[in-house]
């Protein structure tokens, strides 16, 4: 009985945790901050129980040290923070989010983690469409959150509403996450996850196509210009990854030269046709206020360029300077709308270097794991799998989003970044490939309490070169 309860917990918890990370605003709008606090506490407690119950094994040399460096800098920044109380809270939230991500990666096979992510995305997409349908049919007007953290009087900015009730107008829709950019990102993650699972044979064809249609429909209804650009970046990365696989390890120079040329050409075209692109996406010359926000953040960062003003993650609206740093049309924005500027402003150049080390290290490892032919423990080459593309594509999406949003620093963005960084460092899926179908005994997807040691991989060669990375 105890074993059955443990397996049931491990089976349900990852989906619940990832759903909460993806849709934190859903809980805040539905239950208020106190209700969200209870849900968050359950997620944290579940991570602790998961670690205690599974007692995962891990090796220090397969842990990305940059994670600890960044967390150390963020924690240390409380000492010189301009807002020490807010920094302490921000550091705590970052630490517990990291704990949840690491617990999921250490305690679950990579296949199980991906399936939990897939299930969480399905819940967010399905509930969002049903929610928007309910608002459009029965409410027929913009809907406020159940527990607003503002005075719901007079004419309010549309950004304050949970849903604008625009489903029957073709969008944009915000879904349960109350933001078309966030919902568009979840839909894009769904396209990546469902597409790779379907291509890898790890998802029933009928259900895979159905969920791809749901994700695509949601993506279209959000009408998010930011995420459309991110999707284009993901498609380009996918094309280059498939090309790199095709040419093999000895003929990749042409691929990388072409990639560099595409980057230069893209930047040039962006500069030349900038106004046309803004008009195409319905954006003003200030990128919906982003230029003003970026200028304010850069000005603040320049005052403390090396150590920053103190880590806070998402901005606290009750402390200076965040109470009026980014105000547009009566809305106080609580992010720099660029994660890299945000990190620079909060923890300075030293923190920015540590953050860049996390991102670049994870991207480097996920790229080569996606394009190098996998090998087993004896060094025998295995067939390519579409599943190996998933971490790289998700990470590219997060990096693309980080140029216009700061979500990679909080909740699902940070959790997925840390999960991919740790999973790629451990080369987890190479020893635990995504199955073609779920085994009859679902508990087989859970690590045993005392697992045997993982066999060491063959010595690195010119094909894999993973230890060098």
N, C-alpha and C positions, 0 to 999 in steps of 0.2 A: 504493500500500500504506500509506504513512504517513497519507494522508487517511482511509483506511478504518479504521485503528487509532484515529485521533483520534475519528472519529464513533462507533466502538464504545465508546470510553471515555466519551464524553459521553453516550451512550445509556444505559449501565449505571450510571454513577456517581451521578446524581441520586437514583435509587431507593434505591441502597445507602446513601447519605448520609442521606436522610430516614428510611429504616428504622432506621438506627442511632440517630438522634435520637429517634425515637418509642419505640424498644425498647432503650434503653441497658441497662436492668436485665437483659434477656435475655442480652446478651453477658457481663455481670458474673456472672450466675448460672451460665452455661454454661462460661465460660473463666477466670473469676476476674478480679481487677483488672489483673494483668499482661496477660492476654489481651485484656481490654477496652482497655487502653492501646494495644496493637498495632492493634486495629480503629480506635480513635479517630485514631491517627497516620495510618492509611491514608485516613481521611475528610479529615483536614486536608491531607495531601499531595495528594489528589485535587482539593481546592478550589484549591490553588496551581497545579497543572497546568492546571486548567480555565481559570483566569484567564490564564495564560501562553499557552495554545494559542489561545484565542478572542480575546484582546486586546479586550475589550468597550469600546465608547464610552459615555461618560456625561457629564452636565452637572451642574456644581456646584449650580446653582439648582434642580435637581430631586432633590436629596439632602436627606433630613430631617435638619436640623442637630441636632435634639434627641438623635439617636443618639450623635453625637460628644460632646455636652455630658455626657450620662450616663456614657459610657465614660471621659471625662476625670475626672469626679468620682470614679467608682469607682477609677480608677487612682491618683488623688491621695490617696485615703483610706488607702492603704498607709502614708503618712507619719505619720498619727495613729492608725493601727489599734492596737487592744488586742492583736491577734494578727497581726503583720505577715507572718509566713510563710504562714499560712492565707489572708490577704488576697491576697498575691502569687499564690498558686495559684488562688484564686477569680477574680481579675481575668484571669489567663491563660486560664482555661476560658471566661469570658465573651467575651473577645476572639476566641478561635478559633471559638467558636460563631457569633459575629457574622460572622467571615470566611466561614464556610461558607454562611451564609444569604445574605450579600451576593453571594458568588460565584455561587450558583445563580440569583439574581434578575438579576444583570447579564449573565450568560453564556447564559441560556436565554430563549426566548420564554415569555411567561406561560402559554401553552397547554401548553408542554412541562413547565414547573414543576408545573402542576396535574396533568398526567398522571403525573408521577413521584410526586407526593404520593398520588395515587389508587392507584398500584401498591404503594407502601410500605404504605399502610393495608391493602390486600388481603393482603399477606404477613403483617402482624401479626395480622389477624383469622383468616386461615386457619390459620396455625401455632398460634395460641392455642387454637382449637377442637380441632385435631388433638392438641395437647399435652395438653389436659384429657381428651380421649377416651382417650389412651394411659395417662395416670395412673389414670383411673377403671377401665379394663379390666385393666391389667397390674400396677399398683402397689397400688391399692385402699387406700391410706392417704396421709396428708399426705406430701409430698415436699420434702426440703430442697434448697437449691442445691448444685451440684457443688463449689463453693468457698466455703463459709460463712466470713464474717468474724467468727464468734463460736464459742464452744465448744459443739458439738452434744451436750450431755450433759444428762441429767435432763429434766424437763418444761419444754418451751420454749413461749413465747408463740406463738400461731398466726400472728402477723405475721412471724415468722422464716421461715415455710415458703414455698417457691416456689409450690406448689399445695396446696390443702386437700382435693383429691379429692372435690369436691361436685357434679360435673357431673350425675350421675344423681339427685341430690337436688334438682335445679333451681337450684343455685348457692347462694351467690355463687361465681363463678369468678374467678381472677386471671390466667389465660392466661400467655403467655411473659413478660409484663411484671411479673408477681408482685404485682399490685395491682388490685383490682376498680375502684378509682377511675380509675386510669390506663387500664385496658382499656376501661372505660365511656367515657372521653373519646375514645379512638381510635375506638370504635364510633360515637360521636356525630359525630366528624369525617367518618367514612365515610358516614353518612347525609347529611351536608351535601354532601360532594364528589360522591358517586354521584348524589344527587338532582339537583343542579344540572347535572351533566354529562348526565344522562339527559334532563332538561327542555330542555337546550340542543341536543340532538341530537348530542352529541359522544361518545355511548356507545351501543353496540348495545342495543336494547331488551331482548332476552333476558338478556344479561349484566348490564345495569344493574339489572333487577329482581332477578336472582339475588343480586347483591352487596348490594342494599338489604335483602334478606331475611337474608343473613348478618350484616350490620351490626346489623339490628334484633334478631335472635336473640341475638347477643353482648351487645348493650346490655341486653336483658331478663335474661340470665343473670348479669350482673355485679351486678344488684340494688343499684346504687350510688345512694343517696338524693341525694348531692351532684350527680351528673351528671343525674339526673332533673330536679332543679330547674334546672340549666343548660339542659337541653333545652327546658323550658317557656319560659325567657327567650329562647332562640333562635327558638322558634315565634312568640312575641309580636313580636320584631323583624322576622321575615319578614312577618307580617301587616301591620304598619305600613308596611314597605317597599312591599309590593304595593298597599296603599291609597294611599300617596303617589304611586306611579307612575300610578295610575288617575285621581287628581284633577288631576294636572298641576302645573306650577310656580307657577301663580297662585292656587291654592286650598289651599295647604298649612297655613295657619294653623290650621284646624280639626283637622287631623291632629295637629299638635304640641300643641295645647291638650288634645286627648283623651289623647295620650301622657302629658302631665304629670298629668292627672287619674287615669289608670290607675296611674301611679307612686305618687301619694299614696294612692290607694285600696288598692294592694297593700301598702304599708308599714303602713297602718292595720289591714288584715285580718291581716297577719302578727303585729302586736302583740297583737291581740285573740285570735286563735286559735293562738298560738304553741305552747302545750302540746298542743293537738290535733294540730298538724302534726308535732310531735316523736313523738307516739304513733303517728301514721300511718306515719312512716318508720322506726319502730323505734329512735329516738334517745333517749338520756337527756337530762335537763335541761342537762347540761354539753356537749351536742353532741359526744359521744364524746371528751371531754377537751379540746375546742377552747377552751372558755372559760378553762380554767386556763392553757393555752398562751398565749392572747391576753393574759391578765393579766400573765403573766411577761414577755412581749415588750414590752408597753406600759410596764411598770415599768422595764425595761432601757433602752428608748428614751428615757424621760423623763430619764434621767441624762445623756444626751448628745443632746439633741433636735435640734440644728442640723446637726451633722456626722456623728453616728452613731459606731458602734464599729469601722467598717471593713468594706468590702465583702468578702463571702465566697461569695455565691451560695447554694448549698445548704450547710447548716451542716457544719462539720468536727467530728466527734465526739471528736477527740483534743485539743481545746483548750478552755479556758474562754472563755465561759460555756456553750458548747454541749454540754459533756459531761454536764451535768445540768439544763439549762434546761427541757427538756420531756420528762419521764419519766412514762410511764403503763403500769401493769401490767407492769413490767419491760422495757418497750421505750423506748429513747431515740429520740425523734422529731427529725428533722433539718430541720425547716421550721416556720415560724410558722403554717402552715395559713391564711395570709392574706398575699398578696403585698405588699399595701400597707403592712401593719404590718411585714413583713419588710424592705422597702426603707427605711422610716423608721428602724427599729432599726439597720440596717447603714450607711446613708449619710445619715441625718438628713433634715431638712426640705428642704435644698437638693437632695439626691439624689431625694427623693420628687417634688419639682416637676419635675425633669428626666424622671423616669420617667413621670409623668402627662402631660408634653408629648408623649412618644412615643406613648402609648396614645390620648390624646384627638385628637392630630393624625391618626393613622392611622384612628381611628374616624370622624372628621369627613370625611376624604377618601373613605373606603370607603363611607360612607353616601350621599354625594351622587353618587358614581360608580355606585351601585346604583339610585338613584331618578331621576337626571337622564337624559333621553333622550340617547344618545350621538350625536356628530357626527363626520364624517370631517374630513380635513385642510382641505377647502374650506368647512367649516361646514354641510354638508348633513346633515339629521337622519337617523339610522339607526333601525331597529327596536330595541325593547328586547330584551335577551338575559338568560336565566336565569343565564348564566355570570357576569354582572356582580354578582350577589348573593353569590357565593361568598366573596370577601374579607371583606365585612361580616359575614356569618353566622359564619365561622370566628373572626373577631376578637371578636364578641359572645360566642361560646362560651368563648374564652380569658379574657375579662374576667369572665364569670360564674364560671368556675372559680377565678379569682384571689381571689375573696371567701372561699373555703374551702380553697384549696390554693395553694402558692407555685410551682407548676410553670411558670408563665409566665416565671419568672426563669432557668430552666435548660433545657438540651437542646431538645426539640421546641417547648416553649412559647415560649422566647426566640427560637428560629430562625424560627418562624412569625410572631411579632410583628414582628421586624425585616424579614422578607421582605415582609409586607403593607405595612409602613410605607414601605419603599423602592419597592415596585411601585406603590402608589397615588400616591406622589409623582411618579413618572415617567409616570403614566397609561398604563402599559405595554399592558394588554390592549385599550385602545381602538384602538391601531394594529396590534395582533396579536390579533384576535378568536379565540375558541376555534373550531376548525374543526368542521364537522359530522361529519367522519370523518378518520381519519389519511390523509395523502397517500400515494400509492404509494411515493414516494421519502421514506423516513423521515428522511433527512439534511436534508430541507427544514425540519425542526423545530429545526435547530441554526443558530445565528447564523453567517454567514460570518466568516472571520478579519478581513477588512477590509470592514466593512459600510458602505454609503452612509449619509450623514447622514439622520437622521429628519426628515421635513418638519415645519415648525412648525405647530401647530394654529391654527385661526382665533382671532381676538381673542375674549376671554371676553364673554359676553352674559348676559342675565338667566336664560337656560335652563341654561347650564353653570356659569358663574362659577367654573371650576376654578382659575384662577391666584390668585384671591382666597383660595382655601382651601389 
